[in-house]
Amino acid sequence: MSKLKTGDIVKFDIKDKQYAKDGFAMGGIFKCANDELEIFRRIDIETFPSCNDFKGATTKVKHGNIALILRKVGRPFKIQANLKEWETYDVYEVLTSQFTICCAFKYNLKKIF
């Protein structure tokens, strides 16, 4: 996985990736097709994974939609190992093509520029 930083342009990589390999949900999936994901204004990195980690307004994004990285929020406190495979759970604040600010896991972001 490539490093993401403020100003990077990314696309959403969602198809068949609504859940991480560990089984944790990457966002909301209610009434979403396999290539869609509902992302939230905030992901609570203090409690993830738990039953109430996604908070605030939502935006439905599709596989291939473009976004701009605004900042790295961090890694959930319960997943603080510095192993490369845990980068999957790094949380980024992004500006979507719908002009909304939301959070997404690195697992669902792919750098294009």
C-alpha positions in Angstrom: 0.0 0.0 0.0 1.3 3.4 -0.9 1.6 6.2 1.8 -1.2 8.7 1.7 -0.7 12.4 2.6 -2.6 15.7 2.6 -3.3 16.8 -1.0 -3.2 13.3 -2.5 -6.0 12.5 -5.0 -7.5 9.0 -4.4 -10.2 6.9 -5.7 -12.5 4.8 -3.6 -11.7 1.1 -3.8 -14.9 -0.5 -2.5 -15.9 -3.4 -4.8 -15.8 -6.6 -2.6 -14.2 -4.5 0.2 -17.1 -3.4 2.4 -15.6 -5.5 5.1 -11.9 -5.8 6.0 -10.3 -9.3 5.9 -10.8 -9.4 9.7 -14.5 -9.0 9.2 -14.8 -5.4 10.5 -17.2 -3.1 8.6 -15.5 -0.3 6.7 -18.7 1.9 6.8 -22.4 1.6 6.4 -23.8 -0.9 3.9 -27.5 -0.6 4.4 -29.1 -0.5 0.9 -25.7 -0.4 -0.7 -24.7 -2.4 -3.7 -21.4 -4.4 -3.7 -19.6 -1.4 -5.2 -21.0 1.2 -2.8 -20.3 2.3 0.8 -21.8 4.8 3.1 -19.1 6.8 4.8 -19.5 8.9 7.8 -18.3 12.3 9.0 -16.3 10.7 11.7 -14.9 7.3 12.7 -14.3 7.1 16.4 -10.7 5.8 16.6 -11.0 5.6 20.4 -13.6 2.8 20.3 -13.1 1.1 16.9 -14.0 -1.8 16.6 -17.2 -1.6 18.5 -21.0 -1.2 17.8 -21.1 2.6 17.5 -17.9 3.8 15.7 -19.4 5.7 12.8 -20.8 9.1 13.6 -22.4 12.1 11.9 -23.7 12.8 8.4 -23.2 10.2 5.7 -22.3 10.2 2.1 -22.7 7.2 -0.2 -19.7 6.7 -2.5 -19.2 4.3 -5.3 -16.2 2.3 -6.4 -14.0 4.6 -8.5 -15.3 7.9 -7.1 -12.6 10.5 -6.6 -11.6 12.2 -3.3 -8.9 14.5 -1.9 -7.0 13.6 1.3 -7.4 16.4 3.8 -5.5 14.8 6.7 -4.6 11.6 8.4 -6.9 11.2 11.5 -4.9 8.3 13.0 -5.1 4.6 13.7 -7.7 3.2 16.1 -6.3 2.9 19.6 -7.2 -0.8 19.8 -5.1 -1.4 16.7 -1.9 0.4 17.5 0.7 -2.1 16.2 3.1 -0.6 13.8 3.0 -3.6 11.5 2.4 -2.8 7.8 -0.8 -4.9 7.6 -2.5 -2.7 10.2 -2.3 0.3 7.9 -5.6 -1.0 6.5 -7.2 0.6 9.5 -5.6 4.1 9.2 -8.4 6.7 9.1 -8.3 9.6 6.7 -10.5 12.7 6.4 -11.4 13.2 2.7 -13.2 15.7 0.6 -15.5 13.7 -1.7 -16.5 14.5 -5.2 -19.9 15.4 -3.7 -18.1 18.2 -1.7 -18.7 16.5 1.7 -16.0 15.9 4.3 -16.0 12.3 5.6 -13.7 9.7 7.0 -12.6 6.6 5.3 -10.2 3.7 6.1 -7.1 3.4 4.0 -8.4 -0.1 3.0 -10.9 1.7 0.8 -8.6 4.4 -0.7 -6.2 4.0 -3.6 -3.8 6.8 -4.5 -4.1 7.8 -8.2 -1.9 11.0 -8.4 
